[in-house]
Amino acid sequence: MPYHQGSAVSVASIVTAAIVVVIGYRIGRAHAAWRDVRLAKHDVPVKRELAWGHTRPLLLGAFLLLLMFVVAAYSAGH
């Protein structure tokens, strides 16, 4: 299969555009989080509970993914 330089340029431009979008999103979320911290002086316990409400499923998902990798590695070894 011949190598086409135009294809590589297209893939590189798509990846670059995706990276720019992701970085922009993360900067926006960080800015919003710090704004919430500044504004949340009165309702810190509520904000903390909300943050843990978002963090618990993330940690559970990461644990289950890690467990799945361990089980796959174990079964591949036996």
Distance bins in CASP14 RR format, pairs under 12 A and 6 or more apart:
PFRMAT RR
TARGET T0000
AUTHOR 0000-0000-0000
RMODE 2
METHOD distances of the structure
MODEL  1
1 7 0 0 0 0 0 1 0 0 0 0 0
3 9 0 0 0 0 0 1 0 0 0 0 0
4 10 0 0 0 0 1 0 0 0 0 0 0
4 11 0 0 0 0 0 1 0 0 0 0 0
5 11 0 0 0 0 0 1 0 0 0 0 0
5 12 0 0 0 0 0 1 0 0 0 0 0
6 12 0 0 0 0 1 0 0 0 0 0 0
6 13 0 0 0 0 1 0 0 0 0 0 0
7 13 0 0 0 0 0 1 0 0 0 0 0
7 14 0 0 0 0 0 1 0 0 0 0 0
8 14 0 0 0 0 0 1 0 0 0 0 0
8 15 0 0 0 0 0 1 0 0 0 0 0
9 15 0 0 0 0 0 1 0 0 0 0 0
9 16 0 0 0 0 0 1 0 0 0 0 0
10 16 0 0 0 0 0 1 0 0 0 0 0
10 17 0 0 0 0 0 1 0 0 0 0 0
11 17 0 0 0 0 0 1 0 0 0 0 0
11 18 0 0 0 0 0 1 0 0 0 0 0
12 18 0 0 0 0 0 1 0 0 0 0 0
12 19 0 0 0 0 0 1 0 0 0 0 0
13 19 0 0 0 0 0 1 0 0 0 0 0
13 20 0 0 0 0 0 1 0 0 0 0 0
14 20 0 0 0 0 0 1 0 0 0 0 0
14 21 0 0 0 0 0 1 0 0 0 0 0
15 21 0 0 0 0 0 1 0 0 0 0 0
15 22 0 0 0 0 0 1 0 0 0 0 0
16 22 0 0 0 0 0 1 0 0 0 0 0
16 23 0 0 0 0 0 1 0 0 0 0 0
17 23 0 0 0 0 0 1 0 0 0 0 0
17 24 0 0 0 0 0 1 0 0 0 0 0
18 24 0 0 0 0 0 1 0 0 0 0 0
18 25 0 0 0 0 0 1 0 0 0 0 0
19 25 0 0 0 0 0 1 0 0 0 0 0
19 26 0 0 0 0 0 1 0 0 0 0 0
20 26 0 0 0 0 0 1 0 0 0 0 0
20 27 0 0 0 0 0 1 0 0 0 0 0
21 27 0 0 0 0 0 1 0 0 0 0 0
21 28 0 0 0 0 0 1 0 0 0 0 0
22 28 0 0 0 0 0 1 0 0 0 0 0
22 29 0 0 0 0 0 1 0 0 0 0 0
23 29 0 0 0 0 0 1 0 0 0 0 0
23 30 0 0 0 0 0 1 0 0 0 0 0
24 30 0 0 0 0 1 0 0 0 0 0 0
24 31 0 0 0 0 1 0 0 0 0 0 0
24 32 0 0 0 0 0 1 0 0 0 0 0
25 31 0 0 0 0 0 1 0 0 0 0 0
25 32 0 0 0 0 0 1 0 0 0 0 0
26 32 0 0 0 0 0 1 0 0 0 0 0
26 33 0 0 0 0 0 1 0 0 0 0 0
27 33 0 0 0 0 0 1 0 0 0 0 0
27 34 0 0 0 0 0 1 0 0 0 0 0
28 34 0 0 0 0 1 0 0 0 0 0 0
28 35 0 0 0 0 1 0 0 0 0 0 0
28 36 0 0 0 0 0 1 0 0 0 0 0
29 35 0 0 0 0 0 1 0 0 0 0 0
29 36 0 0 0 0 0 1 0 0 0 0 0
29 54 0 0 0 0 0 1 0 0 0 0 0
30 36 0 0 0 0 0 1 0 0 0 0 0
30 37 0 0 0 0 0 1 0 0 0 0 0
31 37 0 0 0 0 0 1 0 0 0 0 0
31 38 0 0 0 0 0 1 0 0 0 0 0
32 38 0 0 0 0 0 1 0 0 0 0 0
32 39 0 0 0 0 0 1 0 0 0 0 0
32 40 0 0 0 0 0 1 0 0 0 0 0
33 39 0 0 0 0 0 1 0 0 0 0 0
33 40 0 0 0 0 0 1 0 0 0 0 0
33 47 0 0 0 0 1 0 0 0 0 0 0
33 50 0 0 0 0 0 1 0 0 0 0 0
33 51 0 0 0 0 1 0 0 0 0 0 0
33 54 0 0 0 0 0 1 0 0 0 0 0
34 40 0 0 0 0 0 1 0 0 0 0 0
35 47 0 0 0 0 0 1 0 0 0 0 0
36 43 0 0 0 0 1 0 0 0 0 0 0
36 44 0 0 0 0 0 1 0 0 0 0 0
36 46 0 0 0 0 0 1 0 0 0 0 0
36 47 1 0 0 1 0 0 0 0 0 0 0
36 48 0 0 0 0 0 1 0 0 0 0 0
36 50 0 0 0 0 1 0 0 0 0 0 0
36 51 0 0 0 0 1 0 0 0 0 0 0
37 43 0 0 0 0 0 1 0 0 0 0 0
37 44 0 0 0 0 1 0 0 0 0 0 0
37 47 1 0 0 1 0 0 0 0 0 0 0
37 48 0 0 0 0 0 1 0 0 0 0 0
37 51 0 0 0 0 0 1 0 0 0 0 0
38 44 0 0 0 0 0 1 0 0 0 0 0
38 47 0 0 0 0 0 1 0 0 0 0 0
39 47 0 0 0 0 1 0 0 0 0 0 0
40 46 1 0 0 1 0 0 0 0 0 0 0
40 47 1 0 1 0 0 0 0 0 0 0 0
40 48 0 0 0 0 1 0 0 0 0 0 0
40 49 0 0 0 0 0 1 0 0 0 0 0
40 50 0 0 0 0 1 0 0 0 0 0 0
40 51 0 0 0 0 0 1 0 0 0 0 0
41 47 0 0 0 0 1 0 0 0 0 0 0
43 49 0 0 0 0 1 0 0 0 0 0 0
43 50 0 0 0 0 1 0 0 0 0 0 0
44 50 0 0 0 0 0 1 0 0 0 0 0
44 51 0 0 0 0 0 1 0 0 0 0 0
45 51 0 0 0 0 0 1 0 0 0 0 0
45 52 0 0 0 0 0 1 0 0 0 0 0
46 52 0 0 0 0 0 1 0 0 0 0 0
46 53 0 0 0 0 0 1 0 0 0 0 0
47 53 0 0 0 0 0 1 0 0 0 0 0
47 54 0 0 0 0 0 1 0 0 0 0 0
48 54 0 0 0 0 0 1 0 0 0 0 0
48 55 0 0 0 0 0 1 0 0 0 0 0
49 55 0 0 0 0 0 1 0 0 0 0 0
49 56 0 0 0 0 0 1 0 0 0 0 0
50 56 0 0 0 0 0 1 0 0 0 0 0
51 58 0 0 0 0 0 1 0 0 0 0 0
52 58 0 0 0 0 0 1 0 0 0 0 0
52 59 0 0 0 0 1 0 0 0 0 0 0
53 59 0 0 0 0 0 1 0 0 0 0 0
53 60 0 0 0 0 0 1 0 0 0 0 0
54 60 0 0 0 0 0 1 0 0 0 0 0
55 61 0 0 0 0 0 1 0 0 0 0 0
55 62 0 0 0 0 0 1 0 0 0 0 0
56 62 0 0 0 0 0 1 0 0 0 0 0
56 63 0 0 0 0 0 1 0 0 0 0 0
57 63 0 0 0 0 0 1 0 0 0 0 0
57 64 0 0 0 0 0 1 0 0 0 0 0
58 64 0 0 0 0 0 1 0 0 0 0 0
58 65 0 0 0 0 0 1 0 0 0 0 0
59 65 0 0 0 0 0 1 0 0 0 0 0
59 66 0 0 0 0 0 1 0 0 0 0 0
60 66 0 0 0 0 0 1 0 0 0 0 0
60 67 0 0 0 0 0 1 0 0 0 0 0
61 67 0 0 0 0 1 0 0 0 0 0 0
61 68 0 0 0 0 1 0 0 0 0 0 0
62 68 0 0 0 0 0 1 0 0 0 0 0
62 69 0 0 0 0 0 1 0 0 0 0 0
63 69 0 0 0 0 0 1 0 0 0 0 0
63 70 0 0 0 0 0 1 0 0 0 0 0
64 70 0 0 0 0 0 1 0 0 0 0 0
64 71 0 0 0 0 0 1 0 0 0 0 0
65 71 0 0 0 0 0 1 0 0 0 0 0
65 72 0 0 0 0 0 1 0 0 0 0 0
66 72 0 0 0 0 0 1 0 0 0 0 0
66 73 0 0 0 0 0 1 0 0 0 0 0
67 73 0 0 0 0 0 1 0 0 0 0 0
67 74 0 0 0 0 0 1 0 0 0 0 0
68 74 0 0 0 0 0 1 0 0 0 0 0
68 75 0 0 0 0 0 1 0 0 0 0 0
69 75 0 0 0 0 0 1 0 0 0 0 0
69 76 0 0 0 0 0 1 0 0 0 0 0
70 76 0 0 0 0 0 1 0 0 0 0 0
70 77 0 0 0 0 0 1 0 0 0 0 0
71 77 0 0 0 0 0 1 0 0 0 0 0
71 78 0 0 0 0 0 1 0 0 0 0 0
72 78 0 0 0 0 0 1 0 0 0 0 0
END
